[in-house]
């Protein structure tokens, strides 16, 4: 069975990027929120400072 693609709100993405910018490691964020590293990198590029 294929998994349904999850969607995330802009607010959620910004909150995750804020965690990264406050010092939380990429690996911790990816593991905790079950994200892909590439998705997190993309969000950082778009929403980061």
mmCIF entry with sequence, helices, sheets and N, C-alpha, C, O atoms, coordinates in Angstrom:
data_MODEL
# 
_entry.id   MODEL 
# 
_entity.id                         1 
_entity.type                       polymer 
_entity.pdbx_number_of_molecules   1 
# 
_entity_poly.entity_id                      1 
_entity_poly.type                           'polypeptide(L)' 
_entity_poly.nstd_linkage                   no 
_entity_poly.nstd_monomer                   no 
_entity_poly.pdbx_seq_one_letter_code       
;(UNK)(UNK)(UNK)(UNK)(UNK)(UNK)(UNK)(UNK)(UNK)(UNK)(UNK)(UNK)(UNK)(UNK)(UNK)(UNK)
(UNK)(UNK)(UNK)(UNK)(UNK)(UNK)(UNK)(UNK)(UNK)(UNK)(UNK)(UNK)(UNK)(UNK)(UNK)(UNK)
(UNK)(UNK)(UNK)(UNK)(UNK)(UNK)(UNK)(UNK)(UNK)(UNK)(UNK)(UNK)(UNK)(UNK)(UNK)(UNK)
(UNK)
;
_entity_poly.pdbx_seq_one_letter_code_can   XXXXXXXXXXXXXXXXXXXXXXXXXXXXXXXXXXXXXXXXXXXXXXXXX 
_entity_poly.pdbx_strand_id                 A 
# 
loop_
_entity_poly_seq.entity_id 
_entity_poly_seq.num 
_entity_poly_seq.mon_id 
_entity_poly_seq.hetero 
1 1  UNK n 
1 2  UNK n 
1 3  UNK n 
1 4  UNK n 
1 5  UNK n 
1 6  UNK n 
1 7  UNK n 
1 8  UNK n 
1 9  UNK n 
1 10 UNK n 
1 11 UNK n 
1 12 UNK n 
1 13 UNK n 
1 14 UNK n 
1 15 UNK n 
1 16 UNK n 
1 17 UNK n 
1 18 UNK n 
1 19 UNK n 
1 20 UNK n 
1 21 UNK n 
1 22 UNK n 
1 23 UNK n 
1 24 UNK n 
1 25 UNK n 
1 26 UNK n 
1 27 UNK n 
1 28 UNK n 
1 29 UNK n 
1 30 UNK n 
1 31 UNK n 
1 32 UNK n 
1 33 UNK n 
1 34 UNK n 
1 35 UNK n 
1 36 UNK n 
1 37 UNK n 
1 38 UNK n 
1 39 UNK n 
1 40 UNK n 
1 41 UNK n 
1 42 UNK n 
1 43 UNK n 
1 44 UNK n 
1 45 UNK n 
1 46 UNK n 
1 47 UNK n 
1 48 UNK n 
1 49 UNK n 
# 
_struct_asym.id          A 
_struct_asym.entity_id   1 
# 
loop_
_struct_conf.conf_type_id 
_struct_conf.id 
_struct_conf.pdbx_PDB_helix_id 
_struct_conf.beg_label_comp_id 
_struct_conf.beg_label_asym_id 
_struct_conf.beg_label_seq_id 
_struct_conf.pdbx_beg_PDB_ins_code 
_struct_conf.end_label_comp_id 
_struct_conf.end_label_asym_id 
_struct_conf.end_label_seq_id 
_struct_conf.pdbx_end_PDB_ins_code 
_struct_conf.beg_auth_comp_id 
_struct_conf.beg_auth_asym_id 
_struct_conf.beg_auth_seq_id 
_struct_conf.end_auth_comp_id 
_struct_conf.end_auth_asym_id 
_struct_conf.end_auth_seq_id 
_struct_conf.pdbx_PDB_helix_class 
_struct_conf.details 
_struct_conf.pdbx_PDB_helix_length 
HELX_P HELX_P1 AA1 UNK A 10 ? UNK A 21 ? UNK A 10 UNK A 21 1 ? 12 
HELX_P HELX_P2 AA2 UNK A 26 ? UNK A 33 ? UNK A 26 UNK A 33 1 ? 8  
HELX_P HELX_P3 AA3 UNK A 37 ? UNK A 47 ? UNK A 37 UNK A 47 1 ? 11 
# 
_struct_conf_type.id          HELX_P 
_struct_conf_type.criteria    ? 
_struct_conf_type.reference   ? 
# 
loop_
_atom_site.group_PDB 
_atom_site.id 
_atom_site.type_symbol 
_atom_site.label_atom_id 
_atom_site.label_alt_id 
_atom_site.label_comp_id 
_atom_site.label_asym_id 
_atom_site.label_entity_id 
_atom_site.label_seq_id 
_atom_site.pdbx_PDB_ins_code 
_atom_site.Cartn_x 
_atom_site.Cartn_y 
_atom_site.Cartn_z 
_atom_site.occupancy 
_atom_site.B_iso_or_equiv 
_atom_site.pdbx_formal_charge 
_atom_site.auth_seq_id 
_atom_site.auth_comp_id 
_atom_site.auth_asym_id 
_atom_site.auth_atom_id 
_atom_site.pdbx_PDB_model_num 
ATOM 1   N N  . UNK A 1 1  ? 0.833  -1.183 0.000  1.00 0.00 ? 1  UNK A N  1 
ATOM 2   C CA . UNK A 1 1  ? 0.000  0.000  0.000  1.00 0.00 ? 1  UNK A CA 1 
ATOM 3   C C  . UNK A 1 1  ? 0.879  1.249  0.000  1.00 0.00 ? 1  UNK A C  1 
ATOM 4   O O  . UNK A 1 1  ? 1.908  1.302  0.674  1.00 0.00 ? 1  UNK A O  1 
ATOM 5   N N  . UNK A 1 2  ? 0.463  2.227  -0.752 1.00 0.00 ? 2  UNK A N  1 
ATOM 6   C CA . UNK A 1 2  ? 1.218  3.481  -0.772 1.00 0.00 ? 2  UNK A CA 1 
ATOM 7   C C  . UNK A 1 2  ? 0.709  4.381  0.347  1.00 0.00 ? 2  UNK A C  1 
ATOM 8   O O  . UNK A 1 2  ? -0.451 4.319  0.756  1.00 0.00 ? 2  UNK A O  1 
ATOM 9   N N  . UNK A 1 3  ? 1.618  5.214  0.820  1.00 0.00 ? 3  UNK A N  1 
ATOM 10  C CA . UNK A 1 3  ? 1.232  6.139  1.879  1.00 0.00 ? 3  UNK A CA 1 
ATOM 11  C C  . UNK A 1 3  ? 0.683  7.405  1.263  1.00 0.00 ? 3  UNK A C  1 
ATOM 12  O O  . UNK A 1 3  ? 1.127  7.831  0.197  1.00 0.00 ? 3  UNK A O  1 
ATOM 13  N N  . UNK A 1 4  ? -0.283 8.007  1.933  1.00 0.00 ? 4  UNK A N  1 
ATOM 14  C CA . UNK A 1 4  ? -0.835 9.275  1.477  1.00 0.00 ? 4  UNK A CA 1 
ATOM 15  C C  . UNK A 1 4  ? 0.162  10.379 1.781  1.00 0.00 ? 4  UNK A C  1 
ATOM 16  O O  . UNK A 1 4  ? 0.740  10.415 2.868  1.00 0.00 ? 4  UNK A O  1 
ATOM 17  N N  . UNK A 1 5  ? 0.362  11.252 0.857  1.00 0.00 ? 5  UNK A N  1 
ATOM 18  C CA . UNK A 1 5  ? 1.293  12.366 1.016  1.00 0.00 ? 5  UNK A CA 1 
ATOM 19  C C  . UNK A 1 5  ? 0.740  13.348 2.040  1.00 0.00 ? 5  UNK A C  1 
ATOM 20  O O  . UNK A 1 5  ? -0.412 13.774 1.954  1.00 0.00 ? 5  UNK A O  1 
ATOM 21  N N  . UNK A 1 6  ? 1.578  13.699 3.008  1.00 0.00 ? 6  UNK A N  1 
ATOM 22  C CA . UNK A 1 6  ? 1.145  14.645 4.034  1.00 0.00 ? 6  UNK A CA 1 
ATOM 23  C C  . UNK A 1 6  ? 1.355  16.066 3.557  1.00 0.00 ? 6  UNK A C  1 
ATOM 24  O O  . UNK A 1 6  ? 2.276  16.345 2.789  1.00 0.00 ? 6  UNK A O  1 
ATOM 25  N N  . UNK A 1 7  ? 0.499  16.960 4.015  1.00 0.00 ? 7  UNK A N  1 
ATOM 26  C CA . UNK A 1 7  ? 0.674  18.379 3.717  1.00 0.00 ? 7  UNK A CA 1 
ATOM 27  C C  . UNK A 1 7  ? 0.847  19.120 5.035  1.00 0.00 ? 7  UNK A C  1 
ATOM 28  O O  . UNK A 1 7  ? 0.300  18.726 6.064  1.00 0.00 ? 7  UNK A O  1 
ATOM 29  N N  . UNK A 1 8  ? 1.606  20.181 4.984  1.00 0.00 ? 8  UNK A N  1 
ATOM 30  C CA . UNK A 1 8  ? 1.907  20.957 6.178  1.00 0.00 ? 8  UNK A CA 1 
ATOM 31  C C  . UNK A 1 8  ? 1.541  22.420 5.933  1.00 0.00 ? 8  UNK A C  1 
ATOM 32  O O  . UNK A 1 8  ? 1.729  22.947 4.837  1.00 0.00 ? 8  UNK A O  1 
ATOM 33  N N  . UNK A 1 9  ? 1.021  23.057 6.964  1.00 0.00 ? 9  UNK A N  1 
ATOM 34  C CA . UNK A 1 9  ? 0.655  24.461 6.824  1.00 0.00 ? 9  UNK A CA 1 
ATOM 35  C C  . UNK A 1 9  ? 1.908  25.330 6.816  1.00 0.00 ? 9  UNK A C  1 
ATOM 36  O O  . UNK A 1 9  ? 2.972  24.918 7.278  1.00 0.00 ? 9  UNK A O  1 
ATOM 37  N N  . UNK A 1 10 ? 1.761  26.517 6.289  1.00 0.00 ? 10 UNK A N  1 
ATOM 38  C CA . UNK A 1 10 ? 2.872  27.470 6.272  1.00 0.00 ? 10 UNK A CA 1 
ATOM 39  C C  . UNK A 1 10 ? 3.306  27.788 7.694  1.00 0.00 ? 10 UNK A C  1 
ATOM 40  O O  . UNK A 1 10 ? 4.501  27.919 7.959  1.00 0.00 ? 10 UNK A O  1 
ATOM 41  N N  . UNK A 1 11 ? 2.360  27.914 8.608  1.00 0.00 ? 11 UNK A N  1 
ATOM 42  C CA . UNK A 1 11 ? 2.701  28.201 10.008 1.00 0.00 ? 11 UNK A CA 1 
ATOM 43  C C  . UNK A 1 11 ? 3.541  27.081 10.610 1.00 0.00 ? 11 UNK A C  1 
ATOM 44  O O  . UNK A 1 11 ? 4.506  27.347 11.327 1.00 0.00 ? 11 UNK A O  1 
ATOM 45  N N  . UNK A 1 12 ? 3.184  25.838 10.327 1.00 0.00 ? 12 UNK A N  1 
ATOM 46  C CA . UNK A 1 12 ? 3.964  24.703 10.833 1.00 0.00 ? 12 UNK A CA 1 
ATOM 47  C C  . UNK A 1 12 ? 5.385  24.752 10.283 1.00 0.00 ? 12 UNK A C  1 
ATOM 48  O O  . UNK A 1 12 ? 6.347  24.563 11.028 1.00 0.00 ? 12 UNK A O  1 
ATOM 49  N N  . UNK A 1 13 ? 5.519  25.001 8.992  1.00 0.00 ? 13 UNK A N  1 
ATOM 50  C CA . UNK A 1 13 ? 6.840  25.064 8.371  1.00 0.00 ? 13 UNK A CA 1 
ATOM 51  C C  . UNK A 1 13 ? 7.694  26.156 9.027  1.00 0.00 ? 13 UNK A C  1 
ATOM 52  O O  . UNK A 1 13 ? 8.873  25.947 9.314  1.00 0.00 ? 13 UNK A O  1 
ATOM 53  N N  . UNK A 1 14 ? 7.089  27.309 9.255  1.00 0.00 ? 14 UNK A N  1 
ATOM 54  C CA . UNK A 1 14 ? 7.823  28.417 9.883  1.00 0.00 ? 14 UNK A CA 1 
ATOM 55  C C  . UNK A 1 14 ? 8.227  28.067 11.315 1.00 0.00 ? 14 UNK A C  1 
ATOM 56  O O  . UNK A 1 14 ? 9.310  28.449 11.756 1.00 0.00 ? 14 UNK A O  1 
ATOM 57  N N  . UNK A 1 15 ? 7.386  27.355 12.037 1.00 0.00 ? 15 UNK A N  1 
ATOM 58  C CA . UNK A 1 15 ? 7.713  26.948 13.403 1.00 0.00 ? 15 UNK A CA 1 
ATOM 59  C C  . UNK A 1 15 ? 8.892  25.975 13.404 1.00 0.00 ? 15 UNK A C  1 
ATOM 60  O O  . UNK A 1 15 ? 9.775  26.069 14.256 1.00 0.00 ? 15 UNK A O  1 
ATOM 61  N N  . UNK A 1 16 ? 8.906  25.049 12.457 1.00 0.00 ? 16 UNK A N  1 
ATOM 62  C CA . UNK A 1 16 ? 10.004 24.084 12.367 1.00 0.00 ? 16 UNK A CA 1 
ATOM 63  C C  . UNK A 1 16 ? 11.304 24.799 12.013 1.00 0.00 ? 16 UNK A C  1 
ATOM 64  O O  . UNK A 1 16 ? 12.352 24.489 12.578 1.00 0.00 ? 16 UNK A O  1 
ATOM 65  N N  . UNK A 1 17 ? 11.248 25.746 11.089 1.00 0.00 ? 17 UNK A N  1 
ATOM 66  C CA . UNK A 1 17 ? 12.441 26.517 10.722 1.00 0.00 ? 17 UNK A CA 1 
ATOM 67  C C  . UNK A 1 17 ? 12.929 27.322 11.918 1.00 0.00 ? 17 UNK A C  1 
ATOM 68  O O  . UNK A 1 17 ? 14.135 27.440 12.135 1.00 0.00 ? 17 UNK A O  1 
ATOM 69  N N  . UNK A 1 18 ? 12.006 27.874 12.695 1.00 0.00 ? 18 UNK A N  1 
ATOM 70  C CA . UNK A 1 18 ? 12.392 28.629 13.897 1.00 0.00 ? 18 UNK A CA 1 
ATOM 71  C C  . UNK A 1 18 ? 13.118 27.730 14.895 1.00 0.00 ? 18 UNK A C  1 
ATOM 72  O O  . UNK A 1 18 ? 14.082 28.165 15.525 1.00 0.00 ? 18 UNK A O  1 
ATOM 73  N N  . UNK A 1 19 ? 12.673 26.490 15.047 1.00 0.00 ? 19 UNK A N  1 
ATOM 74  C CA . UNK A 1 19 ? 13.373 25.542 15.914 1.00 0.00 ? 19 UNK A CA 1 
ATOM 75  C C  . UNK A 1 19 ? 14.807 25.336 15.436 1.00 0.00 ? 19 UNK A C  1 
ATOM 76  O O  . UNK A 1 19 ? 15.745 25.336 16.233 1.00 0.00 ? 19 UNK A O  1 
ATOM 77  N N  . UNK A 1 20 ? 14.962 25.161 14.131 1.00 0.00 ? 20 UNK A N  1 
ATOM 78  C CA . UNK A 1 20 ? 16.291 24.964 13.557 1.00 0.00 ? 20 UNK A CA 1 
ATOM 79  C C  . UNK A 1 20 ? 17.170 26.192 13.811 1.00 0.00 ? 20 UNK A C  1 
ATOM 80  O O  . UNK A 1 20 ? 18.333 26.064 14.194 1.00 0.00 ? 20 UNK A O  1 
ATOM 81  N N  . UNK A 1 21 ? 16.607 27.371 13.596 1.00 0.00 ? 21 UNK A N  1 
ATOM 82  C CA . UNK A 1 21 ? 17.376 28.599 13.767 1.00 0.00 ? 21 UNK A CA 1 
ATOM 83  C C  . UNK A 1 21 ? 17.702 28.886 15.227 1.00 0.00 ? 21 UNK A C  1 
ATOM 84  O O  . UNK A 1 21 ? 18.645 29.622 15.518 1.00 0.00 ? 21 UNK A O  1 
ATOM 85  N N  . UNK A 1 22 ? 16.934 28.315 16.144 1.00 0.00 ? 22 UNK A N  1 
ATOM 86  C CA . UNK A 1 22 ? 17.214 28.515 17.567 1.00 0.00 ? 22 UNK A CA 1 
ATOM 87  C C  . UNK A 1 22 ? 18.248 27.513 18.091 1.00 0.00 ? 22 UNK A C  1 
ATOM 88  O O  . UNK A 1 22 ? 18.617 27.552 19.265 1.00 0.00 ? 22 UNK A O  1 
ATOM 89  N N  . UNK A 1 23 ? 18.713 26.615 17.212 1.00 0.00 ? 23 UNK A N  1 
ATOM 90  C CA . UNK A 1 23 ? 19.801 25.733 17.601 1.00 0.00 ? 23 UNK A CA 1 
ATOM 91  C C  . UNK A 1 23 ? 19.505 24.248 17.620 1.00 0.00 ? 23 UNK A C  1 
ATOM 92  O O  . UNK A 1 23 ? 20.408 23.449 17.867 1.00 0.00 ? 23 UNK A O  1 
ATOM 93  N N  . UNK A 1 24 ? 18.273 23.857 17.369 1.00 0.00 ? 24 UNK A N  1 
ATOM 94  C CA . UNK A 1 24 ? 17.945 22.423 17.348 1.00 0.00 ? 24 UNK A CA 1 
ATOM 95  C C  . UNK A 1 24 ? 18.531 21.801 16.080 1.00 0.00 ? 24 UNK A C  1 
ATOM 96  O O  . UNK A 1 24 ? 18.463 22.402 15.008 1.00 0.00 ? 24 UNK A O  1 
ATOM 97  N N  . UNK A 1 25 ? 19.094 20.630 16.194 1.00 0.00 ? 25 UNK A N  1 
ATOM 98  C CA . UNK A 1 25 ? 19.769 20.014 15.042 1.00 0.00 ? 25 UNK A CA 1 
ATOM 99  C C  . UNK A 1 25 ? 18.761 19.536 13.995 1.00 0.00 ? 25 UNK A C  1 
ATOM 100 O O  . UNK A 1 25 ? 17.612 19.217 14.298 1.00 0.00 ? 25 UNK A O  1 
ATOM 101 N N  . UNK A 1 26 ? 19.244 19.502 12.751 1.00 0.00 ? 26 UNK A N  1 
ATOM 102 C CA . UNK A 1 26 ? 18.404 19.021 11.649 1.00 0.00 ? 26 UNK A CA 1 
ATOM 103 C C  . UNK A 1 26 ? 17.925 17.598 11.940 1.00 0.00 ? 26 UNK A C  1 
ATOM 104 O O  . UNK A 1 26 ? 16.751 17.280 11.753 1.00 0.00 ? 26 UNK A O  1 
ATOM 105 N N  . UNK A 1 27 ? 18.837 16.756 12.394 1.00 0.00 ? 27 UNK A N  1 
ATOM 106 C CA . UNK A 1 27 ? 18.489 15.352 12.630 1.00 0.00 ? 27 UNK A CA 1 
ATOM 107 C C  . UNK A 1 27 ? 17.415 15.218 13.703 1.00 0.00 ? 27 UNK A C  1 
ATOM 108 O O  . UNK A 1 27 ? 16.505 14.400 13.568 1.00 0.00 ? 27 UNK A O  1 
ATOM 109 N N  . UNK A 1 28 ? 17.511 16.008 14.763 1.00 0.00 ? 28 UNK A N  1 
ATOM 110 C CA . UNK A 1 28 ? 16.498 15.966 15.819 1.00 0.00 ? 28 UNK A CA 1 
ATOM 111 C C  . UNK A 1 28 ? 15.129 16.369 15.279 1.00 0.00 ? 28 UNK A C  1 
ATOM 112 O O  . UNK A 1 28 ? 14.118 15.739 15.592 1.00 0.00 ? 28 UNK A O  1 
ATOM 113 N N  . UNK A 1 29 ? 15.106 17.419 14.469 1.00 0.00 ? 29 UNK A N  1 
ATOM 114 C CA . UNK A 1 29 ? 13.834 17.895 13.910 1.00 0.00 ? 29 UNK A CA 1 
ATOM 115 C C  . UNK A 1 29 ? 13.245 16.856 12.961 1.00 0.00 ? 29 UNK A C  1 
ATOM 116 O O  . UNK A 1 29 ? 12.055 16.550 13.027 1.00 0.00 ? 29 UNK A O  1 
ATOM 117 N N  . UNK A 1 30 ? 14.084 16.318 12.080 1.00 0.00 ? 30 UNK A N  1 
ATOM 118 C CA . UNK A 1 30 ? 13.616 15.310 11.118 1.00 0.00 ? 30 UNK A CA 1 
ATOM 119 C C  . UNK A 1 30 ? 13.038 14.102 11.841 1.00 0.00 ? 30 UNK A C  1 
ATOM 120 O O  . UNK A 1 30 ? 11.990 13.583 11.457 1.00 0.00 ? 30 UNK A O  1 
ATOM 121 N N  . UNK A 1 31 ? 13.725 13.656 12.888 1.00 0.00 ? 31 UNK A N  1 
ATOM 122 C CA . UNK A 1 31 ? 13.254 12.486 13.639 1.00 0.00 ? 31 UNK A CA 1 
ATOM 123 C C  . UNK A 1 31 ? 11.974 12.782 14.415 1.00 0.00 ? 31 UNK A C  1 
ATOM 124 O O  . UNK A 1 31 ? 11.024 12.000 14.385 1.00 0.00 ? 31 UNK A O  1 
ATOM 125 N N  . UNK A 1 32 ? 11.959 13.907 15.103 1.00 0.00 ? 32 UNK A N  1 
ATOM 126 C CA . UNK A 1 32 ? 10.824 14.239 15.959 1.00 0.00 ? 32 UNK A CA 1 
ATOM 127 C C  . UNK A 1 32 ? 9.533  14.440 15.171 1.00 0.00 ? 32 UNK A C  1 
ATOM 128 O O  . UNK A 1 32 ? 8.465  14.006 15.604 1.00 0.00 ? 32 UNK A O  1 
ATOM 129 N N  . UNK A 1 33 ? 9.626  15.092 14.023 1.00 0.00 ? 33 UNK A N  1 
ATOM 130 C CA . UNK A 1 33 ? 8.428  15.408 13.245 1.00 0.00 ? 33 UNK A CA 1 
ATOM 131 C C  . UNK A 1 33 ? 8.219  14.481 12.051 1.00 0.00 ? 33 UNK A C  1 
ATOM 132 O O  . UNK A 1 33 ? 7.305  14.682 11.251 1.00 0.00 ? 33 UNK A O  1 
ATOM 133 N N  . UNK A 1 34 ? 9.086  13.448 11.936 1.00 0.00 ? 34 UNK A N  1 
ATOM 134 C CA . UNK A 1 34 ? 8.995  12.468 10.851 1.00 0.00 ? 34 UNK A CA 1 
ATOM 135 C C  . UNK A 1 34 ? 8.959  13.152 9.484  1.00 0.00 ? 34 UNK A C  1 
ATOM 136 O O  . UNK A 1 34 ? 8.076  12.898 8.665  1.00 0.00 ? 34 UNK A O  1 
ATOM 137 N N  . UNK A 1 35 ? 9.945  14.027 9.261  1.00 0.00 ? 35 UNK A N  1 
ATOM 138 C CA . UNK A 1 35 ? 10.084 14.740 8.002  1.00 0.00 ? 35 UNK A CA 1 
ATOM 139 C C  . UNK A 1 35 ? 11.237 14.136 7.213  1.00 0.00 ? 35 UNK A C  1 
ATOM 140 O O  . UNK A 1 35 ? 12.026 13.352 7.741  1.00 0.00 ? 35 UNK A O  1 
ATOM 141 N N  . UNK A 1 36 ? 11.319 14.507 5.960  1.00 0.00 ? 36 UNK A N  1 
ATOM 142 C CA . UNK A 1 36 ? 12.509 14.165 5.195  1.00 0.00 ? 36 UNK A CA 1 
ATOM 143 C C  . UNK A 1 36 ? 13.494 15.327 5.319  1.00 0.00 ? 36 UNK A C  1 
ATOM 144 O O  . UNK A 1 36 ? 13.099 16.483 5.472  1.00 0.00 ? 36 UNK A O  1 
ATOM 145 N N  . UNK A 1 37 ? 14.767 14.998 5.251  1.00 0.00 ? 37 UNK A N  1 
ATOM 146 C CA . UNK A 1 37 ? 15.793 16.034 5.349  1.00 0.00 ? 37 UNK A CA 1 
ATOM 147 C C  . UNK A 1 37 ? 15.660 17.028 4.197  1.00 0.00 ? 37 UNK A C  1 
ATOM 148 O O  . UNK A 1 37 ? 15.881 18.225 4.382  1.00 0.00 ? 37 UNK A O  1 
ATOM 149 N N  . UNK A 1 38 ? 15.304 16.546 3.024  1.00 0.00 ? 38 UNK A N  1 
ATOM 150 C CA . UNK A 1 38 ? 15.184 17.449 1.873  1.00 0.00 ? 38 UNK A CA 1 
ATOM 151 C C  . UNK A 1 38 ? 14.023 18.429 2.052  1.00 0.00 ? 38 UNK A C  1 
ATOM 152 O O  . UNK A 1 38 ? 14.122 19.583 1.636  1.00 0.00 ? 38 UNK A O  1 
ATOM 153 N N  . UNK A 1 39 ? 12.937 17.987 2.660  1.00 0.00 ? 39 UNK A N  1 
ATOM 154 C CA . UNK A 1 39 ? 11.811 18.894 2.915  1.00 0.00 ? 39 UNK A CA 1 
ATOM 155 C C  . UNK A 1 39 ? 12.237 19.980 3.898  1.00 0.00 ? 39 UNK A C  1 
ATOM 156 O O  . UNK A 1 39 ? 11.934 21.157 3.701  1.00 0.00 ? 39 UNK A O  1 
ATOM 157 N N  . UNK A 1 40 ? 12.940 19.580 4.955  1.00 0.00 ? 40 UNK A N  1 
ATOM 158 C CA . UNK A 1 40 ? 13.402 20.558 5.940  1.00 0.00 ? 40 UNK A CA 1 
ATOM 159 C C  . UNK A 1 40 ? 14.358 21.552 5.296  1.00 0.00 ? 40 UNK A C  1 
ATOM 160 O O  . UNK A 1 40 ? 14.250 22.755 5.535  1.00 0.00 ? 40 UNK A O  1 
ATOM 161 N N  . UNK A 1 41 ? 15.282 21.073 4.492  1.00 0.00 ? 41 UNK A N  1 
ATOM 162 C CA . UNK A 1 41 ? 16.223 21.966 3.806  1.00 0.00 ? 41 UNK A CA 1 
ATOM 163 C C  . UNK A 1 41 ? 15.492 22.970 2.921  1.00 0.00 ? 41 UNK A C  1 
ATOM 164 O O  . UNK A 1 41 ? 15.849 24.148 2.880  1.00 0.00 ? 41 UNK A O  1 
ATOM 165 N N  . UNK A 1 42 ? 14.480 22.505 2.223  1.00 0.00 ? 42 UNK A N  1 
ATOM 166 C CA . UNK A 1 42 ? 13.702 23.380 1.356  1.00 0.00 ? 42 UNK A CA 1 
ATOM 167 C C  . UNK A 1 42 ? 12.983 24.454 2.171  1.00 0.00 ? 42 UNK A C  1 
ATOM 168 O O  . UNK A 1 42 ? 12.967 25.624 1.791  1.00 0.00 ? 42 UNK A O  1 
ATOM 169 N N  . UNK A 1 43 ? 12.386 24.046 3.299  1.00 0.00 ? 43 UNK A N  1 
ATOM 170 C CA . UNK A 1 43 ? 11.695 25.015 4.152  1.00 0.00 ? 43 UNK A CA 1 
ATOM 171 C C  . UNK A 1 43 ? 12.659 26.054 4.712  1.00 0.00 ? 43 UNK A C  1 
ATOM 172 O O  . UNK A 1 43 ? 12.323 27.235 4.799  1.00 0.00 ? 43 UNK A O  1 
ATOM 173 N N  . UNK A 1 44 ? 13.862 25.611 5.095  1.00 0.00 ? 44 UNK A N  1 
ATOM 174 C CA . UNK A 1 44 ? 14.869 26.539 5.611  1.00 0.00 ? 44 UNK A CA 1 
ATOM 175 C C  . UNK A 1 44 ? 15.248 27.557 4.539  1.00 0.00 ? 44 UNK A C  1 
ATOM 176 O O  . UNK A 1 44 ? 15.407 28.743 4.829  1.00 0.00 ? 44 UNK A O  1 
ATOM 177 N N  . UNK A 1 45 ? 15.392 27.090 3.302  1.00 0.00 ? 45 UNK A N  1 
ATOM 178 C CA . UNK A 1 45 ? 15.741 27.983 2.193  1.00 0.00 ? 45 UNK A CA 1 
ATOM 179 C C  . UNK A 1 45 ? 14.635 28.998 1.947  1.00 0.00 ? 45 UNK A C  1 
ATOM 180 O O  . UNK A 1 45 ? 14.913 30.158 1.644  1.00 0.00 ? 45 UNK A O  1 
ATOM 181 N N  . UNK A 1 46 ? 13.393 28.575 2.075  1.00 0.00 ? 46 UNK A N  1 
ATOM 182 C CA . UNK A 1 46 ? 12.264 29.459 1.773  1.00 0.00 ? 46 UNK A CA 1 
ATOM 183 C C  . UNK A 1 46 ? 11.916 30.370 2.948  1.00 0.00 ? 46 UNK A C  1 
ATOM 184 O O  . UNK A 1 46 ? 11.676 31.561 2.750  1.00 0.00 ? 46 UNK A O  1 
ATOM 185 N N  . UNK A 1 47 ? 11.885 29.833 4.157  1.00 0.00 ? 47 UNK A N  1 
ATOM 186 C CA . UNK A 1 47 ? 11.386 30.575 5.324  1.00 0.00 ? 47 UNK A CA 1 
ATOM 187 C C  . UNK A 1 47 ? 12.479 31.056 6.268  1.00 0.00 ? 47 UNK A C  1 
ATOM 188 O O  . UNK A 1 47 ? 12.199 31.800 7.207  1.00 0.00 ? 47 UNK A O  1 
ATOM 189 N N  . UNK A 1 48 ? 13.706 30.646 6.034  1.00 0.00 ? 48 UNK A N  1 
ATOM 190 C CA . UNK A 1 48 ? 14.803 31.011 6.938  1.00 0.00 ? 48 UNK A CA 1 
ATOM 191 C C  . UNK A 1 48 ? 15.176 32.480 6.828  1.00 0.00 ? 48 UNK A C  1 
ATOM 192 O O  . UNK A 1 48 ? 14.788 33.185 5.897  1.00 0.00 ? 48 UNK A O  1 
ATOM 193 N N  . UNK A 1 49 ? 15.934 32.902 7.804  1.00 0.00 ? 49 UNK A N  1 
ATOM 194 C CA . UNK A 1 49 ? 16.363 34.310 7.839  1.00 0.00 ? 49 UNK A CA 1 
ATOM 195 C C  . UNK A 1 49 ? 17.410 34.550 6.774  1.00 0.00 ? 49 UNK A C  1 
ATOM 196 O O  . UNK A 1 49 ? 17.904 35.669 6.634  1.00 0.00 ? 49 UNK A O  1 
# 
